[in-house]
Amino acid sequence: NAILSSSILGMRSLLAVLILLSMALSSAFLTERSVTPGLRRTLRVNWRRNTFGQWSGTKSRWIGATSARLFASVQDKANNSTVGEIIADKPTMTKWKKRVIVYPPPAAPSEFPDWAFEPRDFFRYELIHKSTKSQARVGRIHTPHGVIDTPGFVAVATNGALKGVDFRDADLAGQQLIFANTYHLLIHPGPDIIQQAGGIHKFTNRDRPFITDSGGFQVFSLAYGSVHEELSSKGELKRAKKRQSDSKNDTMGKDPVKVTEEGAIFRSYRDGKKFLLTPESTVQAQKKIGADIIIPLDELPGYYTDRQNLVESVARTHRWEARSLKEHLENVQQQAMYCVVHGGVDRELRTKSLDYLSSLPFDGFGIGGSLGNGRDELKDLLSWLMPMFELNDRSRKPRHLLGIADEESIRNAVTMGLDTFDSCYPTRVGRHGTILTRNGKEKLQSGRHAKSFGVNLDEECSCKVCQHYDRAYLWHLFKANEPLAVTLATTHNIHYMNDLMKSLREDILADRI
């Protein structure tokens, strides 16, 4: 039965390729009527309009431009997988020139060496206790540069530095894992410089765990802006903003990002220089940087991406992540690699993504992509997604929620079994005068703090800022634009976040949550 099933799948794929090639060689005008019938039985064609004009369904022709390109993704009806793409160019008002791109399937588990599925001697997750009231769990992640207690907060050091705070002060505040961004380190100082320094631990003189991302998030942010901007603009491209109307003064140019099957072509935000980021090159860069945990290249489509584009994006991400993993296994050098589960808020796509990625020899799970339009949708997503991480041996690996670390979301996610959370939120709001306390957020620039003599930032906090300074002094520092204000507020917020995680671990151990 297995041999017969494999033969049928092989014949189906061969048939798909032959149909696509026959279409490419055809000299007929490209219309919906001329393309779709030939694929109706086994394949489905999904046309995508571009910005040059529109498709006229009544006359089955392209109108509105003298130079245009039309795309159609081709899917196998049996498993809804994208098997290829038809690209039709019409440089003049003559016949369409057709070419076909057939995507290879993502790598199967059998394509990876047997030893890759064995436990690592340098990296492991240790379960300490699982709550009887929820999916919450307390554990330890063992890395070559120390232990990470979970649930844990991960501070973001974009350029290999926390803004306004020395790593020593962050470590004293309880910070264990630090997140650095590969994209920014690629641009400056460059992975080669960091490698020559002996890796990021020696470069920063910090002997505690680091994690680096792949640069995939920057593919999203350069095109759409921040997550908040993408949600606010309902998916409108960042380059449509007024600030980019004057291309002479814009180093990013009109197209800062171009995504292909090979990878993503970026423009440097420093000088506009183009460079290609592929699944292989991002892993090579992360090898030179030398973090304890690394992330494969992925694509992050926006919340308002239509489902067809989301399907294609998830399929591309799977191919990229498998390529990244293969590159990583060529030279592991005591680094762990997490996969990134995608699919937006679509249950079917999230399930397929987790099923596929959990079959490969990754060392941990990242949950990324669009995570909903607000805390309520994130909570709902995690409520049906996280129980799937308890199946088979998935529970033996750590789980990281990418880009989410506000207090309410953390409290919700911890009860669902998440282990670590990264976000620049606590440090960013600190730089702008907002401190986190057990009674909520406080804006220190408010005039009501001008005479808050002897009032600590947080009465229950034991950080050095709360021990030595009051709110009135920090109010003065922020109003006077003194750099020390940023250092003190950010140091306090990092300490607060680590205190929060410590209290959550204690609550889980006591089965209170």
N, C-alpha and C positions, 0 to 999 in steps of 0.2 A: 504493500500500500504506500509506504514511504517513497519507494522508487517511482511508482506510478504518479504520485502526487508531485514529486519533484520534476518529472518529465512534463507534466501538464503545465506547471508554472513556467518551465523553460520554454515550452512552445508558445505560451501566452506572451512572454517577454519578446521572443523572436518575432511573433506576429505583429506586436506593437511597433517594433523597430522597422520591420518591412513596410508596414502601412505608412509610417512617418517618412521613410525614405522615398517611397513612391510619391508621396505628396510633394516632397522637396524637389523631385525631378519633373513634376508636372509643369506644363507651361500655361495652364489655364489661369484665368483671373481668380484671385483668392476671395472667395465669398463664403458666408456662413453655409449657404446651400451646397457649395461645391466641396466643403471640407467635412462637415459634420456627418453626413450619411455614411461615409467610408469608415467611420470610427464608432458608429452607434452601438454595435453589438458588444464590443469589449472595452472601448475607451470612451471617455467623456472629454470634450474640448471646452475649456472655459476661456472666453475672450476677455482681454483686459483693454480698456480704452486708455489712450495716453492723452497728453495735454494739447496735442496739436490739432485735434479736430474731433469728430464724433462719427460713430458707425450708423449708417442709415439702414435700418432693418428692412424697410419696405422695398428699397432698391438693391439691397445687399451690396453696397459699395461704400467706400470711404470718402467722406466729404470734409471740407473745411481746411484743407492744407494741400500744398503742392509737394511737400516733402514730409513723409510720415513713417512711422513704424508701428506695427500692430503685433501684439503678443497674444499667445494662447497657451495656457498650460494644459497638458494632456495627462489624464488620470486613468488608472486602472479601476474599473467599476467594482471589481471584486473586493479589493482591500482599500479603496479610496486613496491610494498612494500616487504621488506625482511621479510619472515615469519620463517625462520629457517636456520640451517647450518648442513651440513653433514660433519663429520670428520672421515676420514678413516686412521687407523694406520696399518702399515705393519712392525712389529718389526723384522721379518725374511723373507726369501724368500718363505713364505707360503701364506695362504689365508689372504685377507684383513679383519681386524676387524672393523666393522662399528658401529658408534653410532650417534645419532641424537640429536641436540640441537634445540629446538623450541623457538624462541624469543616471549615473550609476547608483545602485542601491547602497544604503549605508552598510558598513562592514558588519558581518555576522560574528557572533562570539567565537566561532570556530577559527576565525582569522587571527585570533590573538594567542600567544603562546600559553601553554598550560601553567607555567610558573607564575604568570601574571595574576592568576586567580587565587594564588596562595596568600595567606596573611603576611603582612610586612613586619619585619623585626624592628623597624625604626618608627613605625606609625601605627597606632591602634586606638580604638574607642573602648573605654572601660565603663560599663554600666554599674553605678553605685546603688541606685534605688529608683524604682518606678512607683509613682503615686497610686494609691488605691482609689482615688477620687477622679482621676483624669488620666490622660496620656502623658502627663508631665513626667520628666525623668531627670535625675541628677547623674552626671558622669564625669569622666576625665578623658581628654584627648591627649595622648602621649606623642610628642614630636621630638626631633633631635635637639631642639632648643628649649625644652621645658614642657610642663604640663599646662593644659588649658582646662579650667574648671567650667563645667556646663550645667545649666544655661549660663552663657557668658556674652558680654557686650564686646564688640570689636570696633575700636576707634579707627577712623580713616585718616591716613597720612598720604594724601594725594601724590605729592612729589617726594615721598620718602621722609616727610616731616609733618608733625602736627602743627598747625598754624598757631603760633604764639605760645606754644608749650614745649618745653624740653622733654625728651623721652624719659629722663630720669624722674622728673616730677610725675609724669603719667604712670610710670612703673610703681612709684611710691603710692599712687592713688589706687593701685590694684589692677592696672591694665596689664593683661597677659598677651592677647593676640592683637596685632596691628595690621591693618589693611593698606596696601600701597597699590597705586594704579600703573599698570604696565604701559598704557598709552602715553602718559605724561613722562614716565621715565625713559621711554623710547625716544621722545623728542629731546629731552634734556635730563641728565647728562649723557644718556645713551647706555645701553646694556654693557658695552665693551668697557666703559670707564668703571662701572660698578663691579664687573668681573675682575678687572685689574686691581681694584681695591680689596678684593677678597670676598666679594658678595655683599649683599645688603646689610648683613649683621655687622661685618667689620666696617663697612662704609659709614653706617650710622652709629657704630660703637654701641649697639644694643644687642644683647645676647638672649633675647626672648623671641617667641615665635612670630613670624610674619606670614601673611597670605597676600598673593598678588592676583589680580584679575587678568583677563586676556586682552582687554581693549575693546571687547564687543559692545560694552555699554556705551562707549564713545561713538560707535556707529549710530546708535540711536540718538544720543544727545546732540551730535553735530547736525543731524537732519531735523530733529524735532525740538531741540532745546531740552530743558529739564523735564522730568515726569510731570511736574505741576504745569509747565507750559504746554505740554502735549495734551493734557486733559483739558486745560482751560481753552485751548484753541481748537479742540475737537479734531485733532490730527492734522491741522494745517502745517505745512512745512515751515521750519524755522527760517529758511532762506527767503520766504515771502515777506518777512518783516521789513519794516522801513529801514532799519539799520543796515540792511544789505543792498539797498537800492543803488548806492554809489559804489560800484565795483572797484573803482580806482583806489579807494581807501580801505578796501576789504581784503585782507591777506588770504581769507579763506576762499575767495572766488565764488562763483555762482553755484558750483557743485562741490561742496566740501567732502562729500562721501559718495562713493559708487560701489555698490555691492554686486559681485559676480560669483560664479561657482568657485573660482579660485580663492577668493577672499574679499577683503574690503580695501579700497583705495582711499587713503586719507589725504587731507591737506594739513600740514602743520599749522597750528594756531599761532606759531611764532613768526614764520616767514612765508607761509603758503606753499612750501615745498611738498610735492606729492611723494607718498611711499605706500607700498603694498603690504598689508597685514594679512597673512595666510594662517591657517591652522598650524602649519609647521613653523612658520617664522615667529609666531607669538610664543610657542613653546620654547623655541631656541632662545628667545629673549628672556623668558622667565627662568631658564636654566642659568643664564649668565647673571641674572639678578639674584637668584639663589634663595628664594623664599621657601618656607617649610611646606606650604600648601599652594598649589597653583590651579588655575582654571583654564579649561579649553576654550577655544574661540567659539562664540555663539552670536546669533543675531537677535536683537531685541526689537520686535515690531511694536508699534504703539497700541494703546488701548482701543483706538478707533479703526484699527486695521480690519478690512473685511475678511470674512472667514477664508475665502479662497487664497488670499495672500498669506493669511496666517498658516494655512495648511502647507503652503510652499515654504514658508519661513521655518517652520518646525522641521520639515524634511531636510532642508538645507543645514539647519543647526545640527541635526543628527549626523549628517555626513561630515560636517566640520569637526564635531566633537570626537567622532571615531578617528579621523585623521590626526587630530591633536593627541589622542591617547596613544596611537601607534608611534608618533614621534617621541612622546614622553618615554615610552617603554624601551626606546633605543638607548636611552641613558637616564635611568631613574635618578641617580645621584641623591638618594635619600630624600626625595620630595614626594609628597602625596598629591594626587590629582582628584579633584571633585568634578563630577559631571554637573550640568545645569539642566534641570527639568523645565521644559517650556510648554506652551499651549494656551497662554492667556487665561481667560476665565472659562474656556471651553473644556468641559469635563472629558469628552471623548479624546481630545488631543492631549490633554494632560495625562490621562491614563496611558495612552499609547507611548507618550514620551517617557514616562516612568518605567513602563514595561521594557522598552527597548534599552534604555540607558542602564537599568539595573541588571541587565544580562551581560554587561561588559565589565571588565575588571577595574572599575574606578574605586577610589579609596573612601569616597564620601559623596554626599548629595548636596547640591545647591538648588534652591528653588528660586527661579528667576523669571524673566519675561515680564509681561504686564500682569500685575497682581491685583487688578481691580480699580474701580473708581472711588476710592475711599476705604476707610477702615471696615465698614460693614461688609463690603463685597470681599475684602481680603479675608475677613473672619469666616465668611460663608465658604470661600474657596478652600481654605485650610480645613474646614470642618469635614469636607468629603475627600480631600486629597490626603491628609496625613494618616488616616487609618490604613491606606495602601502601603505605607512605609513599614507596617508591622508584619507584612506578608513575607514568607520565606526567610532569607537571611538579611533582609534589608535593615532590620533593627540593629544589626551589629555595626553599622556605619554611622558616622556623625551626619547631622543635617543642618545646613546653614541657610538662613533666609536672607537673600541678597537685597541690600539697600533699604531695609526697614528696621528702625530702632527707636521709634517714639514709644513712650512709656505705655500707652494704652494698647498699641499693637503688640508690644512685647508681652504684656500680661496675657493677652488673648492667645498668642502663639505658643507661649510656654506650656499652657495647659493642653496643647495639641501635640506636644512632643518635639518642638524645635529646640535645637541646642545652642546655636550661635547666631548673632544678629549684627550686621554692620550698617553704619549710617554716619554721615557727617553732621546730622542734625544737632546733637548736643554741643559739638564744638562750634558749629556755624552760628547758632543762636547766642552762644556765649560771646562770640566776637561782636555781636550786635547788641549786647547789653541785657540779654535775658538769661536769668539763672533758673535752674531746676531745683525745686524744693519739695519736701514731703507734703506741703500744702498747696502745691501747684506752681506754675511759672510766675516769676516776678520780673518786671521790666525795671531795671535799676536806673534808667534814665528819667523815670517819672519823678516829677518834682516832690512827690510825697515822701521820697527817700532822702531829701536834702537834709533833714534833721533826725534821721534814724540813727542817732548816736547809741553805740553799744548794742545795736541790733545785729545779730549774726545773719549771714546769708541764709542759713538753715540751722535752727536751734539744735537739731539732732545730728548734725554733720560733724565729723571729727577731722576734716581736711585742714591743712595748714592755713588756708585762706580764712576759713571760719574761726580758727583759733586766734588769728592775729588782726583781722580787719572787720569793719562793720559796713553796713549798707550805705551810710552817709559818705564814707570815704570813697567807695567804688562809684557812687553817684557822681562825686566830684571828678574822679579820674575819667569817666566816660564823657562828661560834659566838657572837660578840658582836652579831650582827644589824646589822652596819655596812653601810650602803648601798653603800659603796665596793666591797664584795665582789662585788656583782652586776655593777657596771661592769667590774671587772677580769676576772672569769670570762667574761662575755659577750663582751667585746672579744677575748679570746684565742680563744674558740670561732669567732667570725666570721673571724678571721685564719686559724685552722686550716682552715676550710671552703674559703677561697679558695686556700690553699696546696695543698689536696687537688685542687681543680679544675685548678690550674696544673700539678701533677705528672701528672694524667690527660691533659692536652693534650700534654705532652711525650712521654708514652708512646705516644699515638696518632701523633704526628708521626714517632716512631721505629719505628712498626709493631710495638710490643711488645704491644699489646692490640687 
